[in-house]
Amino acid sequence: MSRVPRFDPVIHAPGRLQICAILSAAEEAEFAMVRDAIAVSDSVLSKHLKQLEEAGYIKLRKQAHAGRQRTWLSLTPAGRSAFAAHVAELTRLAGLTAPPMLGEGFSG
């Protein structure tokens, strides 16, 4: 069942949009990989993850590995649906923009 395209303010923040995009392409991703991919600190990523988790869009899984606790992230079915609807709405909005006029925006 496809959702009606909808702009989602929880997902729309640049960091959360990037997180959802990364997670949409994988079953799950490790915290440090996502942190490095979007170039934020642990605390900034944690804040974004908390908002996404509170919305029911992601789930976290903690697992000990080589004596260290690692956190794995994944989109929930609701998160995948919300992200797809958000991207569809962004695509729809982008389609409403007027095409650039010939020569407009070129300074060369």
ABEGO torsion letter per residue (X at the ends): XBBBBBBBAAAABAAAAAAAAAAAABABBBAAAAAAAAGBBAAAAAAAAAAAAAAGABBBBBBBBGGBBBBBBBBBAAAAAAAAAAAAAAAAAAAABBBBBBGBGBBX
